[in-house]
Each structure stands twice: as structure tokens, then as C-alpha cells.
Amino acid sequence: MSSPAIVIIGAGVLGLSTAFELTRRGHRVTVVDPGGPNASRVAAGMVAPAMEAAIDDVSPDRAALLRAGRDLWPAFAQASGVAFARRPAEWRGGDVDGMAARLKALGFEARRDGDRVVTDEDGQIQPEQAMAALHASLGDGIIQGRVVRLTAQSDGWTIELDDRTLTASAVVLATGAGDAIPGSPEATRTLVENVQPIRGQIGVAKADLASHALRGPGAYVAPMTGGAVIGATMEPGRRDTVPDAAVGERLLEAAWRVLGRSPEPLDIEWRAGVRGASPDGLPMAGPAPDGAGLFLALAPRRNGWLLAPMVGAVVADAIEGRAPSPAARALDPRRF
């Protein structure tokens, strides 16, 4: 079998979305899936520019970027088979007036409904269905393996796996919060090593607790196939993925407050994953700072699903040598 023209290292949402975008543009792509925990599956699948922007109190420019990421989703979903739905999102409890004011100041539609704020600007995917759809769209373009070394060549890269060697004209590092791969150029290695790991814990409940995303201080509750998802912690610096019972109890207490209901017994599976974050919280997507034919698609903090179509398009454009879009300039890894 001939080696692929483009190798993507990593099979989370950013790696798979980039692979899908390149494949539908006619490129020959192989994704190297290292196996093991995948943070893209430990998620509620929020495509939520409004709530994320208001909760983090971001700048108007950042809010516009998140909104643009959401606007790519309908076409991306139709092409890939990912099920995307626009749904209301509510903020309950805490500073309701402040939340409403922030949403409106950032250009998002929002309305008061009693003691809550509702926006119709957000949406959701189901991570398991979405990952399955992206896998299916790539067919046999995904292989299992662990990359042990990269070596730059005059016309591309050699990618050494634990059981085989590939060559490619371009390589995309979509390695999440993982370690730098031996052989990575120095500046790229430094960028990857500076990605901050952030542990997140969620609970998947076998109960229909909400028909759309409900958020409040300390927790959210959102629908998920077969029940609901409760989340989520943000624990910087932690790489362990064993669920913490005490953390689960705190999340559950906050979730019942958001729901406005008395606690009741629930069948919950607790999950933990580690996502990566860049210093400014936006993904690094585009050309690596050194190494011709080397590109990055990683470190989206908690907006990997929201920004996946944008990251895929930005990286594909960079590989094709297209002029940078405003999104490409915002996500350029060389900004650090």
C-alpha cells in the first residue's frame, strides 16, 4: 500500500474533523489513532458560543469567532453525517441579570423568563454519534498505532510508528494534551509542551433530566442519548482519568440546584478526560512555527466540538497554501 499524502496524528474531534475536511477536498489522508482515553468522548457536545462567551466574559472579537464556529456546523453536519441540533440554552441561578447583560453586550439574542435567561443561539451534538459518523466517513483511513518519531525529509516527513513507517508530504499534530513527539522541531516541541492539561469530569445519567442545556453556578445538565449528562469540572494541571467520587458528589449537588429539584437516586456513570488548552484558550490550528509541511490542530480548551469545523477548514486551507482567513489569523500557532 502506498503511503498517504497527509498523516494526521491523533483521533480526537480536531484530528478527525481535519481529516474529514481534507478528504472531502480530495486529499489522501491517514489518521493515526493511538487508542486509549479520548477527551472528545468525555463531553456534552456543546456547540454553545453564546453561553461559553458569556460565562467566560470574553471580548466581542472572541465572541464573534465562537459564533462563526457555530455557523459552520449545519453544512459540516450535513456533509459528515454528524447529528447537530440547535436548542435553547438556559442560565439559572446566580447573577441572572449579569448573564443577560453579557449575552446582549456580546451580540447574542437573550430573553428573561422569570428567574432564568434563555438564548436560542446554542446547539449540541452527541459525542458518541458524532465520533462514529466521523470514523465512518473516513473508512479505512484510520489506523491504530503509536508514533515514536518524526523525521523531516527534503520532500516531507517520515513518521515512525511502533509497527510500521509512513511517509507524507504533510503532517498534522492533533495530539491533544499529549507529549511532544520525538523528532519534532524545537519551536513546535516547545508549543506542544506548553499546552496545559485540564482534567474534566462528567456524569452520564440514565434519566431524562433536561430537554435542552441548563446551566448555573457549578454545573450544567444537558440531554444525551439514553439520558442526560452532568458536568463539568475544569481542573488545570491534572492528567489522571480515574473519576473522583467527591468531585462527582459536588457536581451532582450543583446539578440538582440548577434543575430546581430535590435530589433523587440516579444511575450515573462518572467519566474523566484530559483536554488541552493553549495560553489564550483558543485552538492552535495552522502551520507549525518551524518545519515545512508540519501543522497543528490542538489545544481548544473546552470548545473542541464548537470549533472543530473551523479548525478543520483552517488547517486544510493552510496545507493547500490558501491566503489566511480571519479565523486562521486568530488560531495561528505562531501567535505565541
C-alpha positions in Angstrom: 0.0 0.0 0.0 1.4 3.5 -0.9 1.9 5.9 1.9 -0.6 8.7 2.4 0.0 12.2 1.2 -1.1 13.6 4.6 -0.8 12.0 8.0 -2.8 13.2 11.0 -1.6 12.1 14.4 -4.4 11.9 16.8 -8.1 10.8 16.5 -10.0 13.2 18.7 -12.5 15.6 17.3 -9.9 18.0 15.9 -7.9 15.3 14.2 -11.0 13.6 12.7 -12.6 16.9 11.6 -9.4 17.9 9.9 -9.1 14.6 8.2 -12.8 14.8 7.0 -12.3 18.3 5.6 -9.1 17.3 3.8 -10.7 14.1 2.5 -13.7 15.8 1.0 -11.3 18.2 -0.7 -9.8 15.3 -2.5 -6.6 14.7 -0.4 -5.3 11.3 0.5 -5.3 11.2 4.3 -4.4 8.7 7.1 -5.3 9.3 10.7 -3.1 7.6 13.3 -5.2 6.7 16.3 -3.1 6.0 19.4 -6.0 4.4 21.3 -6.5 5.0 25.0 -8.6 7.7 26.6 -10.1 10.3 24.2 -11.3 13.5 25.8 -13.7 14.2 22.8 -15.9 11.4 24.1 -15.9 12.8 27.7 -18.0 15.8 26.8 -21.6 17.0 26.5 -21.0 18.0 22.9 -21.9 21.7 23.4 -21.9 23.9 20.4 -22.5 26.9 22.5 -21.0 30.2 21.5 -23.4 32.3 23.5 -23.2 30.6 26.9 -19.4 30.0 26.6 -18.7 33.6 25.7 -20.9 35.0 28.4 -19.7 32.6 31.1 -16.0 33.4 30.3 -16.9 37.1 29.8 -14.8 37.2 26.6 -14.1 40.1 24.2 -16.6 40.9 21.4 -14.0 39.6 18.9 -13.7 36.3 20.7 -17.5 36.0 20.8 -17.7 36.7 17.1 -15.1 33.9 16.5 -17.1 31.4 18.5 -20.3 32.4 16.7 -18.6 31.9 13.3 -17.5 28.5 14.5 -21.1 27.6 15.2 -22.3 28.9 11.8 -20.1 26.3 10.1 -21.9 23.5 11.8 -25.0 23.0 9.7 -23.1 22.4 6.5 -20.4 20.3 8.2 -23.0 18.2 9.9 -24.9 17.6 6.7 -21.7 16.5 4.9 -20.3 14.3 7.6 -23.4 12.7 9.0 -23.0 14.2 12.4 -26.3 15.0 14.0 -26.3 18.7 15.0 -29.3 20.4 16.6 -30.0 24.0 17.6 -31.6 24.0 21.0 -32.4 26.7 23.6 -30.0 27.1 26.5 -30.8 28.4 29.9 -28.9 30.1 32.7 -30.4 29.5 36.1 -29.4 30.9 39.5 -26.5 33.3 40.4 -26.3 36.6 38.6 -29.2 36.3 36.1 -29.2 40.0 35.3 -25.5 40.0 34.7 -25.7 37.0 32.5 -28.4 38.6 30.4 -26.4 41.8 30.1 -23.3 39.9 29.0 -25.1 37.9 26.4 -26.7 41.0 24.8 -23.5 43.0 25.0 -21.7 40.3 23.0 -24.4 40.4 20.3 -26.3 37.2 21.3 -30.1 37.0 21.5 -31.3 36.5 25.0 -34.5 36.9 27.0 -35.5 36.8 30.6 -38.0 34.1 31.6 -38.8 34.6 35.2 -35.7 33.8 37.2 -33.7 32.5 34.2 -32.1 33.7 31.0 -32.8 31.8 27.7 -30.9 32.0 24.4 -31.6 30.3 21.1 -28.1 30.8 19.9 -26.6 27.5 21.0 -26.7 23.9 19.9 -25.5 20.4 20.7 -24.1 17.2 19.1 -24.0 13.8 20.7 -20.3 12.9 21.1 -20.6 9.1 20.6 -22.8 9.5 17.4 -20.5 12.3 16.1 -17.3 10.3 16.6 -18.9 7.3 14.9 -20.0 9.4 12.0 -16.6 10.9 11.5 -15.0 7.4 11.8 -17.4 6.1 9.2 -16.7 9.0 6.8 -13.0 8.2 6.8 -13.5 4.4 6.3 -10.1 2.6 6.2 -8.3 5.9 6.5 -7.8 5.4 10.3 -5.1 3.1 11.5 -4.1 2.1 15.1 -0.6 2.9 16.2 1.7 4.9 18.3 4.0 7.4 16.7 7.5 7.1 18.1 9.4 9.6 16.0 9.1 12.2 13.3 11.9 12.9 10.8 12.0 15.8 8.4 12.9 14.9 4.8 13.6 17.1 1.8 10.1 16.4 0.4 8.1 15.8 3.6 8.2 13.7 6.6 8.9 10.1 7.8 6.5 9.0 10.6 7.8 6.0 12.6 5.1 4.0 14.3 5.7 1.2 16.7 4.9 -1.3 14.0 5.4 0.4 10.6 6.8 3.6 8.9 4.8 6.1 6.9 5.9 8.9 4.6 3.9 12.0 4.0 4.1 15.4 2.3 2.3 17.0 5.3 1.8 16.0 8.9 -0.8 17.4 11.3 -0.3 17.1 15.0 -3.7 16.7 16.7 -2.3 15.2 19.8 -4.5 16.9 22.4 -2.7 17.4 25.7 -0.2 14.6 24.8 3.6 14.9 25.0 5.7 16.3 22.1 6.7 13.6 19.6 10.4 12.9 19.5 11.9 14.5 16.4 9.5 17.4 16.5 11.3 20.7 15.6 12.4 22.7 18.6 9.8 25.6 18.4 7.0 23.1 17.8 8.1 20.9 20.7 8.0 24.0 22.9 4.5 24.9 21.9 3.2 21.3 22.5 5.0 21.1 25.8 3.3 24.3 26.9 -0.2 23.0 26.2 -1.9 23.0 29.6 -3.7 19.7 30.5 -7.1 20.3 32.1 -8.9 17.4 33.6 -12.7 17.3 33.2 -15.2 15.1 34.9 -18.8 14.5 33.8 -21.6 12.1 34.8 -23.8 10.3 32.3 -27.2 9.6 34.0 -29.8 7.1 32.8 -32.6 9.6 33.3 -34.3 12.2 31.2 -33.4 15.3 33.2 -33.5 18.0 30.6 -34.7 18.6 27.1 -32.0 21.3 26.4 -28.9 22.6 28.2 -29.5 24.0 31.6 -26.6 25.9 33.2 -25.9 27.5 36.5 -23.2 28.1 39.1 -21.1 25.0 39.4 -22.8 22.7 36.9 -24.8 22.1 33.7 -27.3 19.4 32.8 -27.9 18.6 29.1 -29.7 15.9 27.2 -27.7 12.9 26.0 -28.8 9.8 24.2 -30.4 7.5 26.7 -30.5 10.1 29.5 -28.6 13.2 30.5 -25.1 14.5 31.0 -24.0 16.4 34.1 -20.8 18.4 34.1 -18.3 19.5 34.2 -15.1 20.2 36.1 -12.1 22.2 34.9 -9.0 21.0 36.8 -5.9 22.5 35.4 -2.7 20.6 35.6 -4.3 17.2 36.2 -3.7 14.3 33.8 -5.4 11.4 35.7 -8.6 10.0 34.2 -10.0 8.0 37.2 -13.3 9.5 38.2 -13.2 11.2 41.7 -16.2 10.3 43.8 -16.0 13.5 45.9 -15.9 15.6 42.7 -19.0 13.7 41.4 -20.9 14.5 44.6 -20.2 18.2 44.3 -21.2 18.2 40.6 -24.4 16.3 41.5 -25.3 18.8 44.3 -24.8 21.7 41.9 -26.8 19.9 39.2 -29.9 19.5 41.4 -29.7 23.2 42.2 -29.7 24.0 38.5 -32.6 21.7 38.0 -34.5 23.2 40.9 -35.5 19.8 42.1 -34.9 17.7 45.2 -32.2 15.1 44.9 -33.3 11.6 44.0 -31.4 8.4 43.3 -29.8 8.3 39.8 -27.8 5.7 37.9 -24.7 7.6 36.9 -21.6 6.6 35.1 -18.8 9.1 36.0 -16.1 9.7 33.4 -13.0 11.9 33.3 -10.8 13.1 30.4 -7.9 15.4 29.8 -8.2 18.2 27.3 -5.5 20.6 26.2 -5.6 24.4 26.4 -3.3 27.0 24.7 -2.2 30.0 26.7 -5.1 32.1 25.4 -7.7 29.3 25.3 -8.2 29.2 21.6 -7.0 26.2 19.5 -3.7 26.2 17.7 -4.6 25.5 14.1 -2.4 26.0 11.1 1.3 25.9 10.2 3.8 25.0 12.9 6.4 27.7 13.7 9.2 25.5 12.3 9.3 22.6 9.9 7.9 22.8 6.4 4.8 20.7 5.9 4.1 20.4 9.7 0.8 21.7 11.0 -1.1 21.8 14.4 -4.7 21.2 15.3 -4.9 21.0 19.1 -5.5 22.7 22.4 -9.1 24.0 22.1 -9.7 24.1 25.9 -13.4 23.2 26.3 -14.5 24.3 22.8 -13.3 21.4 20.8 -16.7 20.4 19.4 -17.8 24.0 18.8 -14.6 24.9 16.8 -13.9 21.6 15.1 -15.3 22.5 11.7 -13.4 25.8 11.8 -10.1 24.1 12.8 -10.5 21.6 10.0 -11.1 24.3 7.4 -8.2 26.4 8.7 -5.7 23.6 8.7 -6.9 22.4 5.2 -6.5 25.9 3.8 -3.0 26.1 5.3 -2.0 22.8 3.7 -3.3 24.0 0.4 -1.5 27.3 0.6 -4.5 29.5 0.7 -4.5 33.0 2.0 -5.2 33.1 5.7 -8.8 33.9 6.7 -9.6 36.0 9.8 -10.2 32.7 11.7 -6.8 31.4 10.5 -5.1 34.5 11.8 -6.8 34.2 15.2 -5.9 30.5 15.5 -2.4 30.7 14.0 0.0 28.7 16.3 2.7 31.3 15.5 0.8 33.9 17.6 2.7 32.6 20.7 
